[in-house]
Amino acid sequence: PPQCDYELCQGCKHILHDDETINVEGYYITMKSIAENSVGINVDGIAYELSLDSKSKAIGNIEITLTGINYDSTVTPASTATLHVASSQGVNLCPSCGDSRCNGAETCNSCSSDCGVCRGKTNIIVREF
């Protein structure tokens, strides 16, 4: 399954369409269904339902909170759901420079402390004889 697309992520919030999967700290979270007031998700293959009324679910070391639904039954796959994923142990799961992990939009240019120092480009010239 693909890693979280950080162009769609806003901090720890993940905006998902139906059948889209993200990987947060080794948990594979798949959006299975989106309705007006609830969503169905799979976490590592186990089904859960989150609603706007009872919207948080602790699963292992993470807590998943449903923070919004943009539901449109007329267009597919226009519906999206926004999930906030946090650590139930107080660990910051949001990508940030200085967290000892090269993740999110971090690169060697933007965060050398996590991603290491960028290596210079090497130009190779090939000549045919």
C-alpha positions in Angstrom: 0.0 0.0 0.0 1.2 3.5 -0.7 2.6 5.8 1.9 0.6 8.9 2.9 0.5 11.4 0.1 1.8 14.5 1.9 0.4 16.8 -0.7 -3.0 15.8 0.7 -1.9 15.8 4.3 -2.2 18.9 6.4 -0.2 18.2 9.6 -1.7 15.1 11.2 -4.9 15.5 9.2 -5.3 13.1 6.3 -7.9 13.7 3.6 -9.0 10.4 2.0 -11.2 9.2 -0.8 -12.8 5.8 -1.0 -10.3 2.9 -1.1 -7.4 5.2 -0.5 -4.7 3.9 1.9 -2.2 5.7 4.1 0.6 4.3 6.3 0.9 6.0 9.7 3.6 4.6 12.0 3.2 1.2 10.4 -0.6 1.1 10.6 -2.2 0.8 7.1 -5.5 2.8 7.2 -7.9 2.4 4.3 -11.0 4.4 3.7 -13.6 1.8 2.8 -16.9 3.8 2.6 -18.0 7.4 3.1 -21.6 8.2 4.0 -23.2 11.5 5.1 -22.5 11.0 8.8 -20.1 8.1 9.0 -17.2 6.4 7.4 -15.9 2.8 7.3 -12.2 2.3 7.7 -9.9 -0.7 7.8 -6.8 -0.6 9.9 -4.4 -3.5 9.1 -7.4 -5.4 7.6 -9.8 -4.9 10.6 -13.0 -3.0 9.9 -14.1 -0.1 12.1 -16.8 2.5 11.8 -16.4 6.2 12.8 -19.3 8.6 13.0 -19.6 12.3 13.5 -21.3 11.6 16.8 -18.8 9.1 18.2 -15.8 9.9 16.1 -12.7 8.7 17.9 -11.3 5.2 18.0 -8.1 4.0 19.8 -6.4 1.2 17.9 -3.1 -0.1 19.2 -0.8 2.9 19.7 -2.8 5.4 17.6 -6.1 7.2 18.0 -8.1 8.0 14.8 -10.6 10.9 14.9 -13.1 11.7 12.2 -13.0 15.5 11.9 -15.1 16.0 8.8 -16.9 14.6 5.8 -17.4 16.2 2.4 -20.1 14.0 1.1 -21.4 14.1 -2.5 -23.5 11.2 -3.7 -23.8 12.5 -7.3 -20.1 12.4 -8.2 -17.6 9.5 -7.7 -15.1 9.8 -6.1 -15.9 13.3 -5.0 -16.6 12.4 -1.4 -13.8 12.7 1.1 -13.3 12.2 4.8 -10.8 13.9 7.0 -9.0 11.9 9.7 -6.7 13.1 12.4 -4.3 10.4 13.5 -2.5 10.8 16.9 -0.4 8.7 19.1 -2.2 7.3 22.2 1.2 7.5 23.9 1.8 11.2 23.4 4.3 10.8 20.5 4.0 13.5 17.8 3.1 11.7 14.6 3.2 14.8 12.5 6.2 15.1 10.2 8.4 17.9 11.6 12.1 18.8 11.1 14.0 17.6 14.1 12.0 14.4 14.9 14.8 12.1 13.8 12.8 10.8 10.8 13.1 12.0 7.2 9.4 12.0 6.4 6.6 14.2 5.0 7.9 16.9 2.7 11.3 16.9 4.3 14.4 16.7 2.1 18.1 17.1 2.7 17.7 20.7 1.6 14.9 21.5 4.0 15.9 19.4 7.0 19.5 18.1 7.0 19.1 17.1 10.7 16.6 14.4 9.7 17.5 13.6 6.1 21.3 14.1 6.2 23.4 16.4 4.2 22.7 16.6 0.4 25.4 15.2 -1.8 26.6 17.2 -4.7 25.6 16.3 -8.2 28.0 14.3 -10.3 28.0 14.9 -14.0 29.1 11.9 -16.2 30.0 12.6 -19.8 29.7 9.6 -22.1 31.6 9.8 -25.4 31.2 7.3 -28.2 34.3 6.4 -30.1 
